């Protein structure tokens, strides 16, 4: 944090307000944010710090401390550029589109969120900047509306058609809790996450199989096809996946191609698992919660087919230890991280064994991050 403040003072010779914008994990509810489902994210203690102050001009000045890069833009001439700039420009563009007026400002930002690990560094940039501007210019926008604006910002200049989960978790997280978010209505509840003798560890495969973006769209298409067929077969007033049970998918197996059947079965099972997960957390039943995580991985690997050998290897290794009570691929898949809940006392030894086996198998040294839950984007006073 101090590095960000120092950079701001060196560049702009004034005193900023400082904000912390967290990354996020998702414990369960994967690939169902766009299938009428529920997700269970949490904001985490790794993220991006923003130092921001109004400058009484019509110019926005940005310094990316980590990338050692900077640029300025007139608020009258905001347009799409390249690389990281689009994530901050996207926020300015969406405010302008919605007739939300801000003045010129100076901004330095940077943090400890690994890029490309599936921890939503893009949402942390958007959420941090939009909260800072909301505060500095007294815009009076609530956190749910800020999340929607941040999502639109990512749809715009960066051109990533993301769901709402990342931005929502970034702005509405709560320490020692997860969010059960209804992706249709945006109704949400905080559930306590009492880890006690356990902690959350992410193991980064350090691989990204580049077919991911096209495959993501294919999955969406498979799900749309499955839903249309099942809706017709089942009949009645069906408007969303959550009205279809796994049993109904199985009963109509002959009407679906093997691939579309697999996708449909996964979606209906994962919606059920995510609802059950909230009840288990209320009961503080981490062991059963962890079993659901293993089931989700199995579904993502075998039915939804978004895993890869590296991810499957890490989860299979995790299963060898009774002290690992849950593990699965987290995020879009085809690489990135596994999320693991491990007994703290044994974690170092287990992680050393698993990462050593992984290195031997794939000749890649994985990265490991221990994470804890955090509040959503907030001002550091």
N, C-alpha and C positions, 0 to 999 in steps of 0.2 A: 504493500500500500504506500509506504513512504516514498518508494521509487517513483510512483505515479505522481504524488504530490510534488516531489522535487522537480520532476520533469515539467509539470505545469508551471511552477513558480519560475523556473529557468526560462521557459518559453514566453510566458505571458506577464510576468512581474505583477501578479495580483493573487488574492486569496480565494481559493475555490471552495465550493461545497463538494463533499466526497460521498460517493455511493458505492455499495457493493452489490454486484449483480451475479447471482449464482448460476452454475451449471445445473443440470438435472439428471437424475436417474429415473428409470421406470421399473418398478418392482414386478408388475404383472399387467397384462392387458396389452399385448403386442400385436401390431398390424390390425387392430380392430378400431382404431380411432376413426378410420374412414369407412368402417362397416357398422355404423350405428352402435358402437360398443362403449365400454368403459375403460378407462386407463387408471393406473395407480402410480403416478410420479411423485417424486420428492425433490425439492431444491437441495443442493449440497453445498458443503463448505469450501468448494473450489470454484473460482469464478473470475470475474473481471472487475477491477476497481475503476471508477470514473471520477475524474476531478473536472468540475465544470463551473464556469462563471459567465454571467452576461457581460458583454463588452461594449454595449451602447453603440454598436454599428449595425450594418446590415450584412455582416460577414460571419460565417461560421468557420472557425479554425480547428482542425483536428490534428492530434499527434498520436500515432500508434507507437507506444513505448516499446512493445515487444518486437515490432517489425522495423523499428527505427525509420519510420516513414511519416510524412506529414503532408497535408494539403489544405487549401482554403477554398471556400465556395461562397458566392453571393447568394443570398436567400431569394433573389429575383431570378436566378439562373440555375436552379437545381436541375441537373439532368444526369442520366445514367453514365457512369464511367466504367472503370474496370476493377477487378480484384476486391479487396476488403472494403474499398470505398463505398461500394454499392450497399453494404449493410447499414452504414450510417446515413448515406444519402437516401436510401429507401425510407428511413424514418422521416426525414425532412419532407420527402415527396408525399408521403401518406398524410402528414399533418396539413400540408398545403392543399391536397385534394379534398380534405374535410373542412377546409376554411378555419383551421386552428392556427392562430397567429403566434409566432415566436419572434423574438428579436435576435440580433447577432450574439454569438457566444464563443468562448474558447473551451476546448475540451482535450484532455489527455487521458488515455486509457490503456490498460494492460493488466495481465493477471497470471494465474497459475492453472488455467484450464487447458488441458491438452487438446489441441485441434485435431479433428479426425478420429477421435476416440468415441464418438457418439454421445458426448455429454452436452451437446447443444450450445456450442460456443457462439453460433450465430444468434440464437435467441437471447443469449446473455448480452451480446452487443446491442441488439435492438431494445431489449427490456431495460437495460441500464441507461441508455441514452434517453429513451422516452420518459422514464421516471425522473431523470435529472431535469429534463426540460419542463415536465409537468410541475415539478417543485419550484424551479427557478423562476418560471414565468407565471406561476399561480394559475395553471390551466384548470384545476379542479376536476380532473377526469378520474373516475374510479378505476380500481385495479383490473376489473374484468374488461372494461372498455379499453384500457391501455393494452391488455393482452390481445384483444381483437385488432387493434391498430398495429401492434407489433407483428402480428401474423400477416396482416395485409402488406406491411412493409417488406416482408420476406417474399411474398407472392409477386411484388412489384419489381424493383430493379434487380435483385438477385435472381428472380424468376424461379424460385423453389416453391412448389405448390404443397407446402407442409400442412399438416393438421394443426389444431389449436394447442395440443398438449404442451409443447416445449415452452411457448410464450406464457401459457397459463401457469405452469409450474414455476417459471422464473419469477413471476409477479405475485403469486398467491401461495407460495410455499410457507410452511410453518415448522419451526425447529421441533424435532422429536415426533414429527407426524408425517404421514403420507396423505396425498389428496386422492379421493375416489371421485373422478371427474366423469360426468355423463357427457359424451362427445356430441350428443344431439341437442340437449337443452342448455348445456354448460352449468347445470346444477352441480354442486360439489359439496363434499363433506370431508373434514379432516379426521383421519383415524390415527390413534396413537401408535407409534412404532417404538416399543420398549425393547431395545436390543439386549440390555443387561450384559450377560457374559459373551455376547456375540457382537460382531462388527461386519460392515459391508466392505468387501474388497472387489475391485474391478481388475480383471486381467486382460490386457490389450494384446490381441493376437499379432498386431502390427501388419496385418494383411488387409487389403481391400480388393476384392474381386470386382473388376471394373464393369461386369455385366449388370451391376446392381440397378442402375436407373431404369433401363429397359425392362428388367425383370419385375420391378416394382409396379410398373404400369400394367404388365401382363397379369399380375396377381389381382389388381383392381378389376381388370376386365373379367377374369375368371369368376370373381365374387359377384360381379354384376350379372353375369350369365347364370350363375347358380341361383341367385336370389330370384331372378325373373322366372326361371323354370319352377322353382319350389313354390313361389307365390301362386302360380297357376295351378300346380298339382294339389296343393293343400286347400286352396280356395279360401273364402271368407275375407275379412278385412285385415290383410297383412300389409303393413307399411314399413316394417323394419326387421332386420335380422333378429332382434331380440324377441320377436314373436315366434321364432322358429326354433324348435328344440333339436338337439343332436339325434334323438330318436326319430323325428320326422325326416331328417336328412337321410338316415339309414333306411327308413321305410320307402324312400323314393330313389334309392340308389340306381335302379335301372334307367331312370330318366336322365341321369347325369353321366357325362364322360368321367373316366377314372380321375382325371386331374381336377375337374370341377367338383366332383364329389369330395375329394380330399380337402380342397380349399373350404368348401361349405361346412364340412364336419369340423375343421379347425376353428372357424369363426364362431360357430354355435357353442363349441366346447369352451373356447377362451372367454366368451361373454359370461358363461356360467362360472368359470373359475374365478374371474375378477370380482363378480358379485360375492362369491363365497369367501374370497380373500379378506374383504372388509369385515365380515362377521368374525373370522378367525382372529384378526387383529384386535377387535373389541374384546375378545376372550383372552388376549395375550397368548395365543396358541401359535408360537413361532414355528414349532416342529411341523405341524400340519400345513402351515403357510408355505414352508420350504418345500414340502412335497408337491404343492401346486406349481412351484417354480420349475421343478424337474419335469412335471407333466407338460408345462408350457414349452419347455425346450424340445421335448420329444415331438410335440405337435408342430413346432416351427421347423424342425429338422425333417420329419418324415411326411407330414401332410401339407405344410405350406411351402416347404423346400426353400427356405431362405437362410439355411445354415451353410457350413462349408467344413471340410475335413479338420481345419484348425480349431474351429469353435467346438465341434463335436468331440475332438480329442480332449480339450480342456474340461468340458463337462463330464466326460467319461472318467477322467482322472479325478475330478472332484468327488464323484460318486464312491470312490474307493475309501473315503474317509468319513466315518460316522460324525465327525465334528463339523463337516460341511453339511448344513441342513437344507440348503437349497442352492441351485446354480442353473443358469440358463444364458443363452445369447440375449444381449440387450440391444434394442434399436432395430434398424432396418435389416440387419443381417449381412451375409456375404463377407464377413470380416468384422472388425471393431472389437468390442469387449464382451467378456462374460461377466455377469454379476453374480457374486457368491456371498452367502451368509455363513460365516465361519466363527467357531468358538475362538475367542481372542487368545486364550492361553496356548492354543496349539497352532495358531494361524501362521506364525513365521516358519515353523518347520514344514507345515503342509504346503505353503506357497513355494518354499524352496524346492521341495520334491516335485511339485507339479510343473514349475517353470523349467526346472532342469530336464524333466522328461520331455517337455515341449521343445526345448532347444535341441535336444538330441534327435527328436523326430523330424523337426522342420528346419533346423539350422537357423532359427530366428530367436533372438532374445526378447521375450515379451516384457511389457511394462506393467507394473502393479501399482494401483492407487487405492489407498484406504480412504473411504469417504464417510462423512457423517451428514445428517440432515441439517438444513439451515432455514432461516426465514427467507421469504421472497425478497426481491430487490429492495434495499432500504438505504436511507441516508445514514452515514456514520457521523454522529454528532460529537 
